[in-house]
C-alpha cells in the first residue's frame, strides 16, 4: 500500500494520571483507560503544577512581555520547569537562573545556528559578564545522530577545558536534544543540561522526560541514558521558521497522545487541525502546553519506562522499523510514526479491540495533517520482522506492542496478542 503525502514534524500529549503498579517489575500488560471527563488533569495523582497564566489567555502581541506559562515535571529533587511562551529567548533571566558555573557549551546544528545561536548566546550572557559561551555546530539530520557526531561535542568540551561546573545547552530539534543530553550525561560522568527545543516534535515530546541517546545502524535510539535537564525553554516564536514538513511531522505525536489517553484532546485536534497547520499562535500554544502537561504527568509517574511510559510509543515500533530499514533521515520521525500508528490501529482492529469508525477517524486526521498512512513501498515483511526483533520493548524474546483497546483514549501495552493479527497487518502494509 503506497502512500502519497506532502511530508511534515511532531508533538506529544498525555492527560489524566494513571495508577502505576507498585512493583518495580515490568507488568505483563499495561491497561490504560482515561475517561474524557478527566482530561482536565485535575486528578490528585497528577502532580503537575501550572505555575503561570494559561497559554490560551496570552495575547500573541503581548506574550513576549508577560510571564511564560510554566509546567513543572515533578521528579522530587530532580524536578524542573518547562517555560512556554513567545519571545522567551529575549527574557535572559529564565535561562540564567539555571546555569551552573561560568562556562556554557551550546550544541546546535547548521540549520538552527544562523537563526537562533546569537540570540541564545545573548540570553545566556546579557547582564552576566562572568559567563563565557562556546558553541559546537553539528550537521543537521537524523542520519547524523550517531557516535561520530556525538564525539564532536566531546571534542569541543575537552578542547575548551570545560569542568564539572559547566552547562550544556541543546538548541535545536529532537536530534540535537537527544545528542546534547547524552553528551551531558556522559561528559565527566554528568554535567548540567538545558533544553531549548525549536521544532514541534522537540517542544511537545523529546525535550521533556530525559530520554537521551543516539542511533545504531541496527536500531534507533539503542544507545543512550535517562538524564533530566535543568529546564526546558519553549520559545514558540521559533516555530515561525520551521518548514511545513517538520511542522506536520510533529503533529503525528499530538494525534498519538489523543488516541492513547486523551479522547477530548483528540476531538479538539479534529476540530482545530486546519488552525494548527496554519500556525495559529493561540491554538498552537495551547497544543504545546497540553502536550507538556500530559508528558510531564506520565514521566512523573514512570520516569524510566517500567510500564506506563511505554504507552507513549504507540506506532513507534512499526515507525522505528521504517526509519531504520528505509534509512535514517529519509522520512522524518513523525512521518514514520504516522505510518506506524496506522499499522498499530489496523492490528488493533484485526484483534477486535476497536471498531471501524475509530480506524476511519485515524486515517482522516492523519490525512488532514498531510502525513503518510502507510510505510514506504520498499519495506518488506522480513525487514519489519528483523528490525522489530531488536526493539527496546522486546522482553524474554516477546515483542510487546502498544495497541488501542476499547473506546477512544484507551490503550494496552502487551505481548499477549494473536501473532496472526500482526502477520496480517505486516502483509497488508508491505511486500512479502
Secondary structure, 3 states (H helix, E strand, C coil): CCCCCCCCCECCCCCCCCCCCCCCCCCCEEEEECCHHHCCCCCCCCCCCECCCCHHHCCCCCHHHCCCEEEEECCHHHCEEEEEECCHHHCHHHHHCCCCCCEEEEEEECCCHHHHHHHHHHHHHCCCCCCEEEEEEECCCHHHCCHHHHHHHHHHHHHCCCCCCCEEEEEECHHHHHHHHHHHHHHHHCCEEEEEECCHHHHHHHCCCCEEEEEECCEEEEEEEECCCCEEEEEHHHHHHCCHHHHHHHHHHHHHHHHHHCHHHHHHHHHHHHHHHCCCHHHHHHHHHHHHHHHHHHHHHCCCCCCHHHHHHCCHHHHHHHHHHHCECCECHHHHHHHHHHHHHHHHHHCCCCCHHHHHHHHHHHHHCCCCCCCCCCCEHHHHHHHHCCCCCEECCEECEEEECCCCCEEEEECCCCHHHHHHHHHHHCEC
